Amino acid sequence: MGIYDIPLTTLAGDPGSLGDFAGKAVLVVNVASKCGLTPQYADLERLHERYADRGFTVAGFPCNQFGGQEPGSAEEIQEFCATTYGVTFPMFAKIEVNGPCRHPLYAELVTAPDADGEAGDVQWNFEKFLIAPDGTVVGRFRPRVAPTDAALVAAVEKHLPHRAG
């Protein structure tokens, strides 16, 4: 099973998958509403808007495994993201990214190494995985790597399916 075939549920409760974004570059991020890194939502939204017309999207996956920092219901998460940060990128149902109940998507993602060659468990909220248009994981950025980080932006630009024009 490829990364595009893994069943997901949207934040609205509808079935979905990353297959909906096949042919695009996707930045998968485990997010939380009550984290010191939560302001990254603003930069993630800007990154999404900046490159959406070139075949890019951010995909948010709420997770409550780190300090209980995403306690809300799907409705509360949606309301927070929309009103506080104007999030328009796709959001998915709350999942676990580590441990015995790790979602199958993250079972695949955590095999990818970061810039230091380290794979394994997600360290905290806002860890980012870049998926190329062909469905391969081509980058992993730890939580403190901002969405505006030059290396992250360069990786996104390198994997965009459409050039600026």
Phi, psi and omega in degrees: 000129178274170183299331180285343184266352184288123180294136178231168174234132178288166178299334178280355178093007180270150176292148179197185175195167174290347174303336176297343182246013178306137182090357177245160168274135184231132174255108180271128184225130171275123190244162177207145185274342186236043185245152174300337180267000182307325178302346175300338176308319182298314180288327175297318178296317178297319178297316178302310181295321183297323187245002184303320182284356177252013175091042181227147170212152166267145175231118184263136180234097178302142181214135182252020185276349185246099177067019180060035188271004173225068185279346190289164173284170178304317180296318180293320178296313180301313180299314180300311183296318182289314186278325184276321186236001179061033184296126175245348180288158183297138177239142182246170181297152178301135182223173170256137183253348179227167172082186187293339179256020179305132179297144179305328177300314181286335173301324176285311186299318187290353174282347180279136178276156173274189183298336179267005180084010182268124173254190176105196188308150171293136185280323185190183176299150175071030167283142188237138178235127179262126179249127179287164180304337179272002177093005178269144177279118187244359179196148176222127184234123184292166189307321184280355174284113183290152176299344178267358182303134184303320181293321179293313180298318179297320179295317177300310182300322180297329186255008177292134180283342182237134179279158176294146180201000000 
